[in-house]
């Protein structure tokens, strides 16, 4: 089929056409960049450069056990992309030495860096491999279970969130001074709903060393990883993890703080979960939610972070949110008005958008 325009394009249409073509080419470059980062992560190439220092292609190939010609091509791509530094452009290709510039390891592989971004490559590579299932979900209206995306997606999400919880969750809770005071005194208890692989629970326990934290998640594999993390961190005495639907969680009136971090938008029935969270609260307790910092209203086209959040939504969050029926099918782009409506429907009388600043998350306090 040939598609032609009925009329010649005016100047504005020509500009839009050319801009779209350029945008898609840039997206292709970005896709190739992510695939190269994926290779660097999975083959241990970045780690070898970070720990053992500058390397020729042969050096790097020897360190990680890959073919030298492939190593050279990957290194040259990474140099062209500005990810690694090459010391002498004019040197013989096999003699060139490549290194990670200062700060790049933090972005690529440092598990405790708040700038860690490299794992996004694992997320999008894994979701691309599941595209036939995602397309079938689009045709049928069904969902795609989180566990079906495989370990790359689960571990990427874990890796991206872990340093955010490590560095910021203490501040998020201390911006609720009445709640923080109880936790500091060791009198409070926390329920961490949608805890995933448990790093949010771990760091709540680290920041408030006198309390116990109960993590709850519907994904059995994530709960298993959470228990492993708690054991390795030496926190099994203060952390417990339950594989359960948060909407049916027990423990009415038991918790001074209930947290839901980057999980509400994935839930099929967020109002029921929030109602269950409200029931868990002790007198004068509060629910603290961190979810995506999207634009307050829909706007298009945009270069804001909404583009990325919609990207996550169309391939993962919306399909995952439709696994269980009925589902409100929120998707990643959960705007403040939507969250506030869910909270009020669940019986909360006060919904406060916290002044806490974070590049990715918007924080909400809910009071019964």
C-alpha positions in Angstrom: 0.0 0.0 0.0 1.3 3.4 -1.0 0.4 6.3 1.3 0.6 9.7 -0.4 -0.6 13.2 0.7 -3.5 14.6 -1.2 -2.0 18.1 -1.2 1.6 19.3 -1.0 2.8 19.8 2.5 3.1 23.3 3.8 6.2 24.5 5.5 4.9 23.7 9.0 4.0 20.1 8.0 7.4 19.7 6.3 9.1 20.8 9.5 7.0 18.4 11.6 7.8 15.5 9.2 11.5 16.2 9.3 11.5 16.5 13.0 9.7 13.2 13.4 12.2 11.5 11.1 15.0 12.9 13.2 13.3 11.9 16.4 13.0 8.3 15.3 16.7 8.2 14.2 17.7 9.5 17.6 15.5 6.9 19.2 17.3 4.2 17.1 20.6 5.5 18.4 19.3 5.4 21.9 18.0 1.9 21.5 21.5 0.8 20.2 23.1 2.6 23.2 20.9 0.7 25.6 21.7 -2.6 24.0 25.4 -1.8 24.3 25.0 -0.9 27.9 23.2 -4.2 28.4 26.2 -6.0 27.0 28.5 -4.0 29.3 26.4 -4.9 32.3 25.8 -8.6 31.6 29.3 -9.4 30.4 30.9 -7.5 33.3 32.7 -5.1 30.9 32.1 -2.0 33.0 33.0 -3.8 36.2 36.3 -4.9 34.7 37.2 -1.3 33.6 36.1 0.1 37.0 38.1 -2.3 39.1 41.2 -3.1 37.0 41.6 0.2 35.2 42.3 1.2 31.6 42.4 -1.6 29.0 43.1 -2.4 25.4 40.5 -4.6 23.7 42.7 -7.6 24.2 43.1 -6.7 27.9 39.4 -6.4 28.4 38.7 -9.6 26.5 41.1 -11.5 28.7 39.7 -10.0 31.9 36.1 -11.1 31.2 36.6 -14.0 28.9 35.2 -12.7 25.6 36.4 -12.5 22.0 38.9 -9.6 21.5 37.4 -8.4 18.2 34.0 -8.1 19.8 35.6 -6.3 22.8 37.2 -3.8 20.4 34.0 -3.0 18.6 32.1 -2.6 21.9 34.8 -0.3 23.3 34.9 1.8 20.1 31.1 2.2 20.2 31.2 3.2 23.9 33.9 5.7 23.1 31.9 7.2 20.2 28.9 7.4 22.5 31.0 9.1 25.2 30.6 6.4 27.8 34.3 5.5 27.9 37.4 7.5 27.2 40.0 6.5 24.6 43.5 7.8 25.4 44.9 8.0 21.8 42.6 8.3 18.8 45.5 7.9 16.4 46.9 4.7 17.9 46.6 1.4 16.3 43.1 -0.1 17.0 44.5 -2.9 19.1 46.8 -0.6 21.0 44.2 1.9 22.1 43.5 2.0 25.8 40.0 2.7 27.1 38.9 3.8 30.5 35.8 4.8 32.5 35.8 8.6 33.2 35.4 9.6 36.8 31.8 9.4 37.9 30.6 7.1 35.1 30.8 4.0 37.3 28.3 5.6 39.6 25.8 5.9 36.8 26.5 2.5 35.3 27.2 0.0 38.1 27.5 1.5 41.6 24.6 -0.2 43.6 24.6 2.5 46.2 24.8 5.6 43.9 21.6 7.7 43.7 22.7 8.4 40.1 22.6 4.8 39.1 20.8 4.6 35.8 22.5 1.7 33.9 19.9 -0.9 34.9 17.3 0.8 32.7 19.0 -1.1 29.9 18.1 -4.4 31.5 14.5 -3.3 32.0 13.9 -2.3 28.3 15.9 -5.3 26.9 13.8 -7.7 28.9 10.5 -6.1 28.1 11.4 -6.1 24.4 11.9 -9.9 24.5 8.4 -10.2 25.9 6.8 -8.1 23.2 4.8 -11.0 21.6 3.1 -11.5 25.0 2.5 -7.7 25.4 1.0 -7.5 21.9 -1.3 -10.3 22.7 -2.4 -8.5 25.8 -3.1 -5.4 23.7 -5.4 -7.5 21.5 -7.3 -9.3 24.2 -7.3 -6.7 27.0 -5.6 -9.2 29.3 -2.5 -8.5 31.5 1.1 -9.7 31.7 2.3 -10.8 35.1 5.3 -9.1 36.6 7.1 -12.4 37.1 6.8 -13.2 33.4 9.1 -10.3 32.5 11.9 -12.3 34.0 14.9 -11.6 36.3 16.3 -8.7 34.2 13.1 -6.5 34.8 12.8 -7.5 38.5 16.5 -7.0 39.2 16.6 -3.7 37.2 13.7 -2.3 39.2 15.3 -3.4 42.4 18.7 -1.9 41.4 17.2 1.5 40.4 15.1 1.8 43.6 17.6 0.5 46.1 19.9 3.6 46.3 16.9 5.9 46.3 15.6 4.2 49.4 19.1 4.1 50.9 19.7 7.8 50.6 16.2 9.3 50.8 13.6 7.2 52.7 14.8 8.5 56.1 14.2 12.1 55.0 10.8 11.2 53.5 9.7 9.8 56.8 11.3 12.6 58.9 9.2 15.0 56.9 6.4 13.5 59.0 7.8 14.6 62.3 5.0 13.2 64.5 5.4 9.7 63.0 9.2 9.9 63.0 9.2 10.7 66.7 7.3 7.5 67.4 9.7 5.5 65.3 12.7 7.0 66.9 11.3 6.1 70.3 10.9 2.5 69.2 7.2 2.6 69.9 6.1 2.5 66.3 5.7 -0.3 63.7 5.7 0.0 59.9 3.9 -1.9 57.2 5.6 -1.6 53.9 2.9 -2.5 51.3 4.2 -3.4 47.8 7.6 -3.8 49.2 8.9 -5.7 46.2 12.4 -7.2 46.8 12.5 -5.5 50.2 15.0 -2.7 50.0 12.5 -0.1 51.1 11.8 -2.2 54.2 15.6 -2.7 54.8 16.3 1.0 54.7 13.3 2.0 56.8 14.7 -0.4 59.4 18.2 1.0 59.0 17.1 4.6 59.4 15.0 3.7 62.5 16.9 1.0 64.3 14.5 0.5 67.2 11.5 -0.6 65.1 10.1 -3.6 63.3 9.0 -3.5 59.7 6.5 -5.9 57.9 6.8 -6.0 54.1 3.9 -7.2 52.0 3.9 -7.9 48.3 1.8 -10.0 45.9 4.8 -11.2 43.9 6.1 -14.4 45.4 9.5 -14.2 43.8 10.1 -10.7 45.0 9.2 -11.7 48.6 11.7 -14.6 48.4 14.4 -12.1 47.4 13.3 -9.7 50.1 13.9 -12.4 52.7 17.3 -13.1 51.3 18.2 -9.4 51.5 17.0 -9.1 55.1 19.1 -12.1 56.1 22.2 -10.8 54.3 21.8 -7.4 56.0 21.4 -9.0 59.4 17.9 -7.7 59.9 15.8 -10.8 59.9 15.0 -10.1 63.6 13.3 -6.8 62.7 12.0 -7.5 59.2 9.3 -9.9 58.2 7.9 -10.4 54.7 4.5 -11.7 53.7 3.4 -12.9 50.3 -0.1 -11.6 50.2 -2.6 -9.3 48.5 -2.3 -6.0 50.3 -6.0 -5.5 50.0 -6.6 -8.3 52.5 -3.7 -7.6 54.9 -4.3 -8.3 58.6 -3.2 -6.3 61.5 -6.0 -3.7 62.1 -4.8 -0.7 64.2 -1.3 -2.1 64.5 0.8 0.3 62.5 1.9 3.9 63.1 3.1 4.2 59.5 2.0 2.4 56.3 4.2 3.0 53.3 3.5 2.3 49.6 6.5 3.2 47.5 6.2 3.2 43.7 3.6 0.5 43.8 0.1 2.0 43.9 -0.1 2.7 40.2 0.6 -1.0 39.5 -2.3 -2.2 41.7 -5.5 -3.5 40.1 -7.6 -2.2 43.0 -5.8 0.7 44.6 -8.9 2.0 46.5 -9.3 -1.4 48.2 -5.6 -1.4 49.1 -5.7 2.1 50.5 -8.8 1.1 52.5 -6.9 -1.8 53.9 -3.9 0.5 54.7 -6.2 2.9 56.5 -7.6 -0.1 58.6 -4.0 -1.0 59.5 -3.3 2.4 61.1 -3.0 2.9 64.8 -4.6 6.1 66.2 -3.0 9.2 64.6 -1.0 7.0 62.2 -0.4 7.9 58.6 0.1 6.4 55.2 3.1 7.7 53.2 3.0 7.1 49.4 5.8 7.8 46.9 4.8 7.5 43.3 5.8 8.9 40.0 6.4 12.7 39.8 4.4 13.2 36.6 3.0 16.4 35.3 -0.2 17.5 37.1 -2.2 17.4 33.8 -1.9 15.7 30.5 0.1 17.7 27.9 1.3 16.8 24.5 3.7 16.8 22.9 6.2 17.1 25.8 9.8 16.5 26.6 9.1 16.1 30.3 9.6 12.9 32.3 6.0 11.9 31.3 7.5 10.5 28.1 9.6 8.0 30.0 6.8 7.2 32.4 4.4 6.5 29.5 7.2 4.3 28.0 7.3 2.2 31.2 3.5 2.1 31.2 2.8 0.9 27.7 5.2 -2.1 28.0 5.1 -3.0 31.7 3.0 -1.2 34.3 -0.3 -1.1 32.5 -0.1 -4.8 31.4 1.0 -5.8 34.9 -1.9 -3.8 36.4 -4.4 -5.7 34.3 -3.3 -9.2 35.4 -6.0 -9.2 38.2 -9.6 -8.4 37.4 -11.4 -6.2 37.8 -8.7 -3.6 37.4 -8.9 0.2 37.3 -5.9 0.1 35.0 -4.1 3.1 36.3 -0.7 2.8 34.5 2.5 4.5 35.4 1.3 8.0 34.9 -0.7 8.4 38.1 -1.4 12.1 38.4 -2.0 13.8 41.8 -5.8 14.2 41.2 -6.1 10.5 40.5 -4.2 9.5 43.6 -6.2 12.0 45.7 -9.5 10.6 44.3 -8.4 7.0 45.2 -7.5 8.1 48.7 -10.8 9.9 49.4 -12.7 6.9 48.0 -10.8 4.7 50.5 -12.0 6.9 53.4 -9.0 9.2 54.0 -10.1 12.7 55.1 -6.8 14.5 54.4 -4.4 14.0 51.5 -1.3 16.2 51.6 1.3 16.5 48.8 4.5 16.7 50.8 7.0 19.4 50.2 9.7 16.8 49.9 11.8 17.2 46.8 12.8 14.2 44.7 13.5 14.0 41.0 11.5 10.9 40.3 8.9 10.6 43.1 6.1 12.8 44.5 5.3 12.1 48.2 1.8 12.1 49.7 0.7 11.8 53.3 -2.7 10.3 53.9 -4.6 10.7 57.2 -7.7 8.9 58.2 
